[in-house]
Amino acid sequence: MKEVEINRKMKIICTLFTFIIVSCTVTNIYAARYYRLLEKERVIFLGLRGIDTLAAVEYLDLPSATERSRYYENFWQGKTTEERQEFQRRIEYAFQQFGRYAPLSDDRIPVYVKYGPPSKREEITPEKKIAIKTTEIVRPAEVWTYKKYGLIFDFVRMARAYKKIAESKFGEEVKIPYMKEIISDTSIELLSQLPMEFNTRVGRFRQKRNLTRLELYITFEIEDTTDLIVSRTVRVFDNIDSLIEEKRSILIAQNSDHGIFFDEVNFWLVPDDYRLDVELVDVKQKRLGRKSFEVSLIDYQDDAKKISDLIPALLIDKAFTHEKFNKPVGRVIPLTVTEFPLCNLFYFYAEVYNLETKNGEHRLRTTYEVTNKEKMRREIVDVMIKDHIEAGDVAYLAAEYHPMDLNPGSYIMTLRVKDLLSGEERNAVSEFELIPIE
């Protein structure tokens, strides 16, 4: 068995080595052909690569300048003069701005050629990150946002080129799979019960009249939504085990026929200690899932709590999915897990209360600090600072976080809020883990 295992490992190593050699060979062939071109032809090749990869390869493979010129003219047959002129403007700008050092490797060039100038371009330098004897490698990075297309691109500089490490979507085109409540007199009875897995998380927020808004977030996976009906029951018990409130709903899936579906249930409770019992029944597949957990709202007694929980979110934008996900900042799709794929953008939501106001407006400074949890010492690897001036004595805060090239591991996000009028500070904390993409 040991010999078989060794042979298997050797085969894997040989396969990987062969793949690396082949990849390097192909890259070197393309580089050799690219650098034999005139500068004008190099610009054309890089531009074509941004809108039509096959055309770019065919262009590069042609043996003579005459054939390449003819190919390029034929490429634009049937297209408008405006399209060609815009393409020409984009490729010339992209080549001048991003093609100085490693044009074949810089992913900003094809993105710029395809989408044009971003509506927002953020350049992130190592000075943005504060490190104390840290082993984290900090590289320059850029974030490009295209509001028109609902796209965000994250680039990190590797050697002399910027590589695209993440592409995120937002806006109306992003359809969130969610569970919708319907009116039904369906009676749910299960004779045989298979297990139903689901995840939960809660968010605690202050409400008026000494009430706390308890938000229960639920996610679960559905392979096929055809004829699917889910019964959701949530019971709230006080600390002497008396039933305080119960919500029963029949749910149907919306916006997708499979995948991870999001749900949210809200309660308005007097600050106290509670137990939540959650029950989900998948009528179609005869599955049943139950969870029970404790929640304390004591901190919100007499409006003493001045900052809410810091809730991680899959998405925060101005689009609409359902009223249950709406907040003053827009659509907030909360997450029930704390594990996120490397490099992928995610969000945080929080509320701050009892702020001082001047002329009806509050002024505050938010600092988001990301700390490496696994180190024995405090080690900040990223800091985001932003000032806010808004109406009212309550701040509704939405932040997007780009992990960029942070290593896999456990991290702590600390939100520090300073009231610039009173000088008072408030803190909220949330933990997350970055995991390799499978």
VENMOQUI-V678199 format. One record per run of one state. SS is the DSSP state (@ for helix, = for strand, . for the rest). FROM is the first residue (numbers start at 0). LEN is the number of residues. If there is no record, write none. Layout:
[[SS;FROM;LEN] [SS;FROM;LEN]]
This chain:
[[.;0;1] [@;1;34] [.;35;3] [@;38;13] [.;51;1] [@;52;9] [.;61;3] [@;64;11] [.;75;5] [@;80;18] [.;98;8] [@;106;9] [.;115;4] [=;119;5] [.;124;1] [@;125;3] [.;128;12] [=;140;6] [.;146;4] [=;150;8] [.;158;2] [=;160;9] [.;169;8] [=;177;5] [.;182;11] [=;193;2] [.;195;3] [=;198;9] [.;207;3] [=;210;12] [.;222;7] [=;229;8] [.;237;5] [=;242;12] [.;254;4] [=;258;12] [.;270;2] [=;272;10] [.;282;4] [=;286;10] [.;296;1] [@;297;6] [.;303;3] [=;306;1] [.;307;3] [=;310;7] [.;317;5] [@;322;3] [=;325;2] [.;327;2] [=;329;5] [.;334;4] [=;338;3] [.;341;4] [=;345;7] [.;352;5] [=;357;1] [.;358;2] [=;360;12] [.;372;7] [=;379;12] [.;391;3] [=;394;7] [.;401;7] [=;408;11] [.;419;5] [=;424;11] [.;435;3]]
